[in-house]
């Protein structure tokens, strides 16, 4: 193990010119004006610690079922690939101005890259494909990066409301070759994206979570979502012929269509300084299917 890194705080230097002070005092009187010079350290403690990303700027946790083993494995694999991207071992560090690309970091969702077939969202609802589940990871990163006051440069919502996100409008879908999620480190210091995968030890519980943490140097800025639903479209019911695995009477519940405004409320040292409309996300209605 490496010895712990010890930081000594920076100190502002103070000096005055002794001979000038003596001359001033020797002139007599009861009070004297002595010029004091402050000297700033060449490197501050903030600058010294910045590469270590010492402060937790924001985090987002989202839950899923560990019983869906292939989907859980995809989420875990995507998270691991982010934490170990390039030469990193405990989170992906971005320098000021650097852009995080989800697709470039996680890589193509193929079996050769360790991804399995699991449920994915499509333009007709859900189906099974290699890499199912990885959009839950990109959504967690989007939420955390947003709250850390980082600049989101590319984000697309899902076509339908996703069930794993309790607040519509905070998701970010990705698809290799067509849709990416990107954000820029718009801070003055490095930031680190760290993914934490946890699975319940209770085999009967079946719960798992993924957490995205954004570490950096606290500059007092943070953001909150203030989403507003401005339109809702009711779902419809369609009947389909029963098949193997889809017996008569089975119902696959749909979702209403939603139009949601995503507003960013920005704070500086816990004081609200601005509110801005960032995106208007449209989610199509998904029909409820009844098998007959």
Secondary structure, DSSP 8 states (H G I E B T S, - for coil): ------------EEE--HHHHHHHHHT--S------EEE--SS-HHHHHHTT--EEEEEEEEEEETTSHHHHHHHHHHHHHHHTSTT-SSSEEE-TT-EEEHHHHH----GGGT--EEEEEETTEEEEEETTTHHHHHHHHHHHHHHTT-EEEE----SS--TT-SSTT-----BTTTB--EEE--SSS-EEEEEEEEE-S-TTT-EEEEEEEEEE---SEEEEEEEEEEEEE---EEEE--BTTB-TT-EE--B-EEEEEEEEEEEETTEEEEEEEEEEEEE--B-EEEE-
